[in-house]
């Protein structure tokens, strides 16, 4: 699925919209590594799979 970035969007906010969990931002980042800056109008690919438990555990350790 694709999502068009809106003003004020951040990866955590987008992750919350699609996955219900702000910590899943890495899933979106990994699918869009060529998009470094979130500018309104940029289209992001949103994987339909939710982020894995492993990613959540990793993010908790890093944060």
Phi, psi and omega in degrees: 000150179246150180225135177265123182298136178248162178304133178088356180292145169229163178300318177299321179295319179294319178300320179295322178299317187265329185246349183074018183210112182298334183285355181272015182301330182299327179300317180290317179301313181300328181277351185223044186297341178280349178260103184269320182248133179273104180247134178309133180102341178290140181260127178251146171272127178250111178299138182287337176286140175286166181291152184279161176300325180298317179297318179299316179298317181298317182294323179296320179293317183289317183291000000 
